[in-house]
């Protein structure tokens, strides 16, 4: 789901990958819909590759988004411009064991801003993940002992 949603260093908001060239990708801003090429010299990262540090390891951004969505009933979250204390308290509700030494308020702001943008653009869906889990469960039910067919 988040594979084609990109963050580009130095650019506000998020971008949807439209197509790939030989030395660039064409992206479309989710903020204003404008398309432009982004080059490998830009720091480009897929949201799928981002994780949040916790005391037990890392939690993929998609799981963090899902926790926020469940808390907010798939509606917008708090404002990312809220005070640092409000943001930290909110994040503790979502991810109680996030690593406060490695996850900064600026990171929390980005996560909440990105979540709200994806909700606003109706680009956040967790059905694929649930369908995959259902299919894995069904496959296990069809073959309960893990026997070869």
PyMOL commands that place a pseudoatom at each C-alpha (Angstrom):
pseudoatom trace, name=CA, resn=UNK, resi=1, chain=A, elem=C, hetatm=0, pos=[0.000, 0.000, 0.000]
pseudoatom trace, name=CA, resn=UNK, resi=2, chain=A, elem=C, hetatm=0, pos=[2.737, 2.496, 0.921]
pseudoatom trace, name=CA, resn=UNK, resi=3, chain=A, elem=C, hetatm=0, pos=[5.264, 1.284, -1.667]
pseudoatom trace, name=CA, resn=UNK, resi=4, chain=A, elem=C, hetatm=0, pos=[4.419, 3.975, -4.244]
pseudoatom trace, name=CA, resn=UNK, resi=5, chain=A, elem=C, hetatm=0, pos=[4.042, 6.813, -1.722]
pseudoatom trace, name=CA, resn=UNK, resi=6, chain=A, elem=C, hetatm=0, pos=[7.305, 8.718, -1.392]
pseudoatom trace, name=CA, resn=UNK, resi=7, chain=A, elem=C, hetatm=0, pos=[8.902, 11.291, 0.835]
pseudoatom trace, name=CA, resn=UNK, resi=8, chain=A, elem=C, hetatm=0, pos=[11.462, 13.533, -0.864]
pseudoatom trace, name=CA, resn=UNK, resi=9, chain=A, elem=C, hetatm=0, pos=[13.979, 15.367, 1.271]
pseudoatom trace, name=CA, resn=UNK, resi=10, chain=A, elem=C, hetatm=0, pos=[13.573, 19.136, 1.010]
pseudoatom trace, name=CA, resn=UNK, resi=11, chain=A, elem=C, hetatm=0, pos=[10.066, 18.866, -0.470]
pseudoatom trace, name=CA, resn=UNK, resi=12, chain=A, elem=C, hetatm=0, pos=[6.902, 19.389, 1.589]
pseudoatom trace, name=CA, resn=UNK, resi=13, chain=A, elem=C, hetatm=0, pos=[4.237, 16.690, 1.746]
pseudoatom trace, name=CA, resn=UNK, resi=14, chain=A, elem=C, hetatm=0, pos=[4.160, 13.298, 0.097]
pseudoatom trace, name=CA, resn=UNK, resi=15, chain=A, elem=C, hetatm=0, pos=[4.361, 12.152, -3.502]
pseudoatom trace, name=CA, resn=UNK, resi=16, chain=A, elem=C, hetatm=0, pos=[2.843, 9.352, -5.526]
pseudoatom trace, name=CA, resn=UNK, resi=17, chain=A, elem=C, hetatm=0, pos=[5.179, 7.644, -7.975]
pseudoatom trace, name=CA, resn=UNK, resi=18, chain=A, elem=C, hetatm=0, pos=[3.669, 7.939, -11.444]
pseudoatom trace, name=CA, resn=UNK, resi=19, chain=A, elem=C, hetatm=0, pos=[6.412, 6.277, -13.511]
pseudoatom trace, name=CA, resn=UNK, resi=20, chain=A, elem=C, hetatm=0, pos=[10.089, 5.336, -13.488]
pseudoatom trace, name=CA, resn=UNK, resi=21, chain=A, elem=C, hetatm=0, pos=[12.678, 6.594, -15.921]
pseudoatom trace, name=CA, resn=UNK, resi=22, chain=A, elem=C, hetatm=0, pos=[16.243, 5.415, -16.370]
pseudoatom trace, name=CA, resn=UNK, resi=23, chain=A, elem=C, hetatm=0, pos=[17.693, 7.936, -13.910]
pseudoatom trace, name=CA, resn=UNK, resi=24, chain=A, elem=C, hetatm=0, pos=[14.607, 9.471, -12.324]
pseudoatom trace, name=CA, resn=UNK, resi=25, chain=A, elem=C, hetatm=0, pos=[11.041, 8.891, -11.205]
pseudoatom trace, name=CA, resn=UNK, resi=26, chain=A, elem=C, hetatm=0, pos=[8.057, 11.010, -12.139]
pseudoatom trace, name=CA, resn=UNK, resi=27, chain=A, elem=C, hetatm=0, pos=[6.151, 11.939, -9.011]
pseudoatom trace, name=CA, resn=UNK, resi=28, chain=A, elem=C, hetatm=0, pos=[2.875, 13.697, -8.320]
pseudoatom trace, name=CA, resn=UNK, resi=29, chain=A, elem=C, hetatm=0, pos=[2.494, 15.881, -5.250]
pseudoatom trace, name=CA, resn=UNK, resi=30, chain=A, elem=C, hetatm=0, pos=[-0.389, 14.855, -2.998]
pseudoatom trace, name=CA, resn=UNK, resi=31, chain=A, elem=C, hetatm=0, pos=[-0.608, 18.491, -1.873]
pseudoatom trace, name=CA, resn=UNK, resi=32, chain=A, elem=C, hetatm=0, pos=[-1.115, 20.227, -5.224]
pseudoatom trace, name=CA, resn=UNK, resi=33, chain=A, elem=C, hetatm=0, pos=[-1.229, 17.475, -7.884]
pseudoatom trace, name=CA, resn=UNK, resi=34, chain=A, elem=C, hetatm=0, pos=[1.791, 18.843, -9.767]
pseudoatom trace, name=CA, resn=UNK, resi=35, chain=A, elem=C, hetatm=0, pos=[4.032, 16.321, -11.497]
pseudoatom trace, name=CA, resn=UNK, resi=36, chain=A, elem=C, hetatm=0, pos=[7.805, 16.581, -11.803]
pseudoatom trace, name=CA, resn=UNK, resi=37, chain=A, elem=C, hetatm=0, pos=[10.878, 14.387, -12.110]
pseudoatom trace, name=CA, resn=UNK, resi=38, chain=A, elem=C, hetatm=0, pos=[12.760, 13.418, -8.953]
pseudoatom trace, name=CA, resn=UNK, resi=39, chain=A, elem=C, hetatm=0, pos=[16.336, 12.310, -9.440]
pseudoatom trace, name=CA, resn=UNK, resi=40, chain=A, elem=C, hetatm=0, pos=[18.533, 9.867, -7.556]
pseudoatom trace, name=CA, resn=UNK, resi=41, chain=A, elem=C, hetatm=0, pos=[20.435, 12.855, -6.140]
pseudoatom trace, name=CA, resn=UNK, resi=42, chain=A, elem=C, hetatm=0, pos=[17.267, 13.718, -4.173]
pseudoatom trace, name=CA, resn=UNK, resi=43, chain=A, elem=C, hetatm=0, pos=[16.862, 11.711, -0.993]
pseudoatom trace, name=CA, resn=UNK, resi=44, chain=A, elem=C, hetatm=0, pos=[13.753, 9.699, -1.906]
pseudoatom trace, name=CA, resn=UNK, resi=45, chain=A, elem=C, hetatm=0, pos=[12.292, 7.109, 0.420]
pseudoatom trace, name=CA, resn=UNK, resi=46, chain=A, elem=C, hetatm=0, pos=[9.190, 4.976, 0.134]
pseudoatom trace, name=CA, resn=UNK, resi=47, chain=A, elem=C, hetatm=0, pos=[6.900, 5.089, 3.172]
pseudoatom trace, name=CA, resn=UNK, resi=48, chain=A, elem=C, hetatm=0, pos=[6.976, 1.289, 3.062]
pseudoatom trace, name=CA, resn=UNK, resi=49, chain=A, elem=C, hetatm=0, pos=[10.668, 1.449, 4.067]
pseudoatom trace, name=CA, resn=UNK, resi=50, chain=A, elem=C, hetatm=0, pos=[10.133, 3.668, 7.126]
pseudoatom trace, name=CA, resn=UNK, resi=51, chain=A, elem=C, hetatm=0, pos=[9.826, 2.266, 10.638]
pseudoatom trace, name=CA, resn=UNK, resi=52, chain=A, elem=C, hetatm=0, pos=[9.493, 3.779, 14.113]
pseudoatom trace, name=CA, resn=UNK, resi=53, chain=A, elem=C, hetatm=0, pos=[11.959, 2.822, 16.832]
pseudoatom trace, name=CA, resn=UNK, resi=54, chain=A, elem=C, hetatm=0, pos=[10.497, 1.152, 19.918]
pseudoatom trace, name=CA, resn=UNK, resi=55, chain=A, elem=C, hetatm=0, pos=[12.042, -0.418, 23.012]
pseudoatom trace, name=CA, resn=UNK, resi=56, chain=A, elem=C, hetatm=0, pos=[11.551, -3.848, 21.368]
pseudoatom trace, name=CA, resn=UNK, resi=57, chain=A, elem=C, hetatm=0, pos=[12.843, -2.973, 17.903]
pseudoatom trace, name=CA, resn=UNK, resi=58, chain=A, elem=C, hetatm=0, pos=[11.155, -1.256, 14.986]
pseudoatom trace, name=CA, resn=UNK, resi=59, chain=A, elem=C, hetatm=0, pos=[7.507, -0.993, 13.964]
pseudoatom trace, name=CA, resn=UNK, resi=60, chain=A, elem=C, hetatm=0, pos=[6.757, -0.458, 10.249]
pseudoatom trace, name=CA, resn=UNK, resi=61, chain=A, elem=C, hetatm=0, pos=[5.072, 2.867, 9.481]
pseudoatom trace, name=CA, resn=UNK, resi=62, chain=A, elem=C, hetatm=0, pos=[2.086, 1.029, 7.997]
pseudoatom trace, name=CA, resn=UNK, resi=63, chain=A, elem=C, hetatm=0, pos=[1.362, -0.582, 11.383]
pseudoatom trace, name=CA, resn=UNK, resi=64, chain=A, elem=C, hetatm=0, pos=[1.652, 2.808, 13.091]
pseudoatom trace, name=CA, resn=UNK, resi=65, chain=A, elem=C, hetatm=0, pos=[-0.800, 4.261, 10.560]
pseudoatom trace, name=CA, resn=UNK, resi=66, chain=A, elem=C, hetatm=0, pos=[-3.160, 1.344, 11.204]
pseudoatom trace, name=CA, resn=UNK, resi=67, chain=A, elem=C, hetatm=0, pos=[-3.062, 1.979, 14.965]
pseudoatom trace, name=CA, resn=UNK, resi=68, chain=A, elem=C, hetatm=0, pos=[-3.830, 5.666, 14.421]
pseudoatom trace, name=CA, resn=UNK, resi=69, chain=A, elem=C, hetatm=0, pos=[-6.651, 4.772, 12.005]
pseudoatom trace, name=CA, resn=UNK, resi=70, chain=A, elem=C, hetatm=0, pos=[-8.202, 2.366, 14.517]
pseudoatom trace, name=CA, resn=UNK, resi=71, chain=A, elem=C, hetatm=0, pos=[-7.967, 4.965, 17.299]
pseudoatom trace, name=CA, resn=UNK, resi=72, chain=A, elem=C, hetatm=0, pos=[-9.461, 7.698, 15.088]
pseudoatom trace, name=CA, resn=UNK, resi=73, chain=A, elem=C, hetatm=0, pos=[-12.059, 5.474, 13.399]
pseudoatom trace, name=CA, resn=UNK, resi=74, chain=A, elem=C, hetatm=0, pos=[-10.315, 6.034, 10.034]
pseudoatom trace, name=CA, resn=UNK, resi=75, chain=A, elem=C, hetatm=0, pos=[-10.729, 9.808, 10.316]
pseudoatom trace, name=CA, resn=UNK, resi=76, chain=A, elem=C, hetatm=0, pos=[-8.150, 12.574, 10.651]
pseudoatom trace, name=CA, resn=UNK, resi=77, chain=A, elem=C, hetatm=0, pos=[-5.907, 12.615, 13.700]
pseudoatom trace, name=CA, resn=UNK, resi=78, chain=A, elem=C, hetatm=0, pos=[-4.808, 15.542, 15.862]
pseudoatom trace, name=CA, resn=UNK, resi=79, chain=A, elem=C, hetatm=0, pos=[-3.109, 18.526, 14.240]
pseudoatom trace, name=CA, resn=UNK, resi=80, chain=A, elem=C, hetatm=0, pos=[0.591, 17.940, 13.570]
pseudoatom trace, name=CA, resn=UNK, resi=81, chain=A, elem=C, hetatm=0, pos=[1.187, 21.516, 14.771]
pseudoatom trace, name=CA, resn=UNK, resi=82, chain=A, elem=C, hetatm=0, pos=[0.023, 20.659, 18.302]
pseudoatom trace, name=CA, resn=UNK, resi=83, chain=A, elem=C, hetatm=0, pos=[2.415, 21.304, 21.182]
pseudoatom trace, name=CA, resn=UNK, resi=84, chain=A, elem=C, hetatm=0, pos=[5.310, 18.858, 21.676]
pseudoatom trace, name=CA, resn=UNK, resi=85, chain=A, elem=C, hetatm=0, pos=[3.729, 17.520, 24.899]
pseudoatom trace, name=CA, resn=UNK, resi=86, chain=A, elem=C, hetatm=0, pos=[0.387, 16.873, 23.171]
pseudoatom trace, name=CA, resn=UNK, resi=87, chain=A, elem=C, hetatm=0, pos=[2.154, 15.125, 20.287]
pseudoatom trace, name=CA, resn=UNK, resi=88, chain=A, elem=C, hetatm=0, pos=[4.239, 12.914, 22.602]
pseudoatom trace, name=CA, resn=UNK, resi=89, chain=A, elem=C, hetatm=0, pos=[1.218, 11.981, 24.730]
pseudoatom trace, name=CA, resn=UNK, resi=90, chain=A, elem=C, hetatm=0, pos=[-0.772, 11.138, 21.615]
pseudoatom trace, name=CA, resn=UNK, resi=91, chain=A, elem=C, hetatm=0, pos=[2.048, 8.998, 20.250]
pseudoatom trace, name=CA, resn=UNK, resi=92, chain=A, elem=C, hetatm=0, pos=[2.278, 7.165, 23.587]
pseudoatom trace, name=CA, resn=UNK, resi=93, chain=A, elem=C, hetatm=0, pos=[-1.383, 6.209, 23.142]
pseudoatom trace, name=CA, resn=UNK, resi=94, chain=A, elem=C, hetatm=0, pos=[-0.618, 4.845, 19.665]
pseudoatom trace, name=CA, resn=UNK, resi=95, chain=A, elem=C, hetatm=0, pos=[2.772, 3.268, 20.353]
pseudoatom trace, name=CA, resn=UNK, resi=96, chain=A, elem=C, hetatm=0, pos=[3.316, 3.106, 24.138]
pseudoatom trace, name=CA, resn=UNK, resi=97, chain=A, elem=C, hetatm=0, pos=[6.870, 1.791, 23.881]
pseudoatom trace, name=CA, resn=UNK, resi=98, chain=A, elem=C, hetatm=0, pos=[8.254, 4.164, 21.225]
pseudoatom trace, name=CA, resn=UNK, resi=99, chain=A, elem=C, hetatm=0, pos=[11.891, 5.064, 21.876]
pseudoatom trace, name=CA, resn=UNK, resi=100, chain=A, elem=C, hetatm=0, pos=[11.785, 8.662, 23.120]
pseudoatom trace, name=CA, resn=UNK, resi=101, chain=A, elem=C, hetatm=0, pos=[15.546, 9.075, 22.676]
pseudoatom trace, name=CA, resn=UNK, resi=102, chain=A, elem=C, hetatm=0, pos=[15.471, 8.134, 18.981]
pseudoatom trace, name=CA, resn=UNK, resi=103, chain=A, elem=C, hetatm=0, pos=[11.999, 9.301, 17.921]
pseudoatom trace, name=CA, resn=UNK, resi=104, chain=A, elem=C, hetatm=0, pos=[11.944, 13.091, 17.953]
pseudoatom trace, name=CA, resn=UNK, resi=105, chain=A, elem=C, hetatm=0, pos=[8.944, 15.420, 18.066]
pseudoatom trace, name=CA, resn=UNK, resi=106, chain=A, elem=C, hetatm=0, pos=[9.740, 16.325, 14.430]
pseudoatom trace, name=CA, resn=UNK, resi=107, chain=A, elem=C, hetatm=0, pos=[9.349, 12.614, 13.521]
pseudoatom trace, name=CA, resn=UNK, resi=108, chain=A, elem=C, hetatm=0, pos=[5.996, 12.438, 15.321]
pseudoatom trace, name=CA, resn=UNK, resi=109, chain=A, elem=C, hetatm=0, pos=[4.839, 15.575, 13.487]
pseudoatom trace, name=CA, resn=UNK, resi=110, chain=A, elem=C, hetatm=0, pos=[5.740, 13.991, 10.129]
pseudoatom trace, name=CA, resn=UNK, resi=111, chain=A, elem=C, hetatm=0, pos=[3.951, 10.732, 10.923]
pseudoatom trace, name=CA, resn=UNK, resi=112, chain=A, elem=C, hetatm=0, pos=[0.775, 12.564, 11.964]
pseudoatom trace, name=CA, resn=UNK, resi=113, chain=A, elem=C, hetatm=0, pos=[0.978, 14.988, 9.026]
pseudoatom trace, name=CA, resn=UNK, resi=114, chain=A, elem=C, hetatm=0, pos=[1.465, 12.113, 6.576]
pseudoatom trace, name=CA, resn=UNK, resi=115, chain=A, elem=C, hetatm=0, pos=[-1.363, 10.087, 8.150]
pseudoatom trace, name=CA, resn=UNK, resi=116, chain=A, elem=C, hetatm=0, pos=[-3.763, 13.048, 7.895]
pseudoatom trace, name=CA, resn=UNK, resi=117, chain=A, elem=C, hetatm=0, pos=[-2.772, 13.714, 4.272]
pseudoatom trace, name=CA, resn=UNK, resi=118, chain=A, elem=C, hetatm=0, pos=[-3.273, 10.073, 3.284]
pseudoatom trace, name=CA, resn=UNK, resi=119, chain=A, elem=C, hetatm=0, pos=[-6.662, 9.970, 5.057]
pseudoatom trace, name=CA, resn=UNK, resi=120, chain=A, elem=C, hetatm=0, pos=[-7.709, 13.218, 3.369]
pseudoatom trace, name=CA, resn=UNK, resi=121, chain=A, elem=C, hetatm=0, pos=[-6.749, 11.815, -0.053]
pseudoatom trace, name=CA, resn=UNK, resi=122, chain=A, elem=C, hetatm=0, pos=[-8.409, 8.458, 0.771]
pseudoatom trace, name=CA, resn=UNK, resi=123, chain=A, elem=C, hetatm=0, pos=[-5.148, 6.642, 0.108]
pseudoatom trace, name=CA, resn=UNK, resi=124, chain=A, elem=C, hetatm=0, pos=[-4.936, 4.670, 3.319]
pseudoatom trace, name=CA, resn=UNK, resi=125, chain=A, elem=C, hetatm=0, pos=[-6.335, 1.164, 3.114]
pseudoatom trace, name=CA, resn=UNK, resi=126, chain=A, elem=C, hetatm=0, pos=[-5.478, -1.860, 5.170]
pseudoatom trace, name=CA, resn=UNK, resi=127, chain=A, elem=C, hetatm=0, pos=[-7.722, -4.316, 3.303]
pseudoatom trace, name=CA, resn=UNK, resi=128, chain=A, elem=C, hetatm=0, pos=[-4.827, -5.836, 1.310]
pseudoatom trace, name=CA, resn=UNK, resi=129, chain=A, elem=C, hetatm=0, pos=[-2.990, -6.663, 4.521]
pseudoatom trace, name=CA, resn=UNK, resi=130, chain=A, elem=C, hetatm=0, pos=[-6.129, -8.222, 6.039]
pseudoatom trace, name=CA, resn=UNK, resi=131, chain=A, elem=C, hetatm=0, pos=[-6.865, -10.173, 2.843]
pseudoatom trace, name=CA, resn=UNK, resi=132, chain=A, elem=C, hetatm=0, pos=[-3.324, -11.585, 2.873]
pseudoatom trace, name=CA, resn=UNK, resi=133, chain=A, elem=C, hetatm=0, pos=[-3.745, -12.647, 6.507]
pseudoatom trace, name=CA, resn=UNK, resi=134, chain=A, elem=C, hetatm=0, pos=[-7.116, -14.256, 5.692]
pseudoatom trace, name=CA, resn=UNK, resi=135, chain=A, elem=C, hetatm=0, pos=[-5.596, -16.112, 2.721]
pseudoatom trace, name=CA, resn=UNK, resi=136, chain=A, elem=C, hetatm=0, pos=[-2.709, -17.382, 4.857]
pseudoatom trace, name=CA, resn=UNK, resi=137, chain=A, elem=C, hetatm=0, pos=[-5.186, -18.539, 7.508]
pseudoatom trace, name=CA, resn=UNK, resi=138, chain=A, elem=C, hetatm=0, pos=[-7.367, -20.245, 4.891]
pseudoatom trace, name=CA, resn=UNK, resi=139, chain=A, elem=C, hetatm=0, pos=[-4.334, -22.011, 3.394]
pseudoatom trace, name=CA, resn=UNK, resi=140, chain=A, elem=C, hetatm=0, pos=[-3.435, -23.219, 6.876]
pseudoatom trace, name=CA, resn=UNK, resi=141, chain=A, elem=C, hetatm=0, pos=[-7.015, -24.475, 7.442]
pseudoatom trace, name=CA, resn=UNK, resi=142, chain=A, elem=C, hetatm=0, pos=[-6.950, -26.342, 4.115]
pseudoatom trace, name=CA, resn=UNK, resi=143, chain=A, elem=C, hetatm=0, pos=[-3.661, -27.961, 5.039]
pseudoatom trace, name=CA, resn=UNK, resi=144, chain=A, elem=C, hetatm=0, pos=[-3.657, -28.078, 8.874]
pseudoatom trace, name=CA, resn=UNK, resi=145, chain=A, elem=C, hetatm=0, pos=[-0.642, -30.335, 9.373]
pseudoatom trace, name=CA, resn=UNK, resi=146, chain=A, elem=C, hetatm=0, pos=[1.539, -28.514, 6.850]
pseudoatom trace, name=CA, resn=UNK, resi=147, chain=A, elem=C, hetatm=0, pos=[1.602, -31.664, 4.719]
pseudoatom trace, name=CA, resn=UNK, resi=148, chain=A, elem=C, hetatm=0, pos=[2.858, -31.622, 1.177]
pseudoatom trace, name=CA, resn=UNK, resi=149, chain=A, elem=C, hetatm=0, pos=[0.126, -31.997, -1.425]
for i in range(1, 149): cmd.bond("trace and resi %d" % i, "trace and resi %d" % (i + 1))
show_as sticks, trace
zoom trace
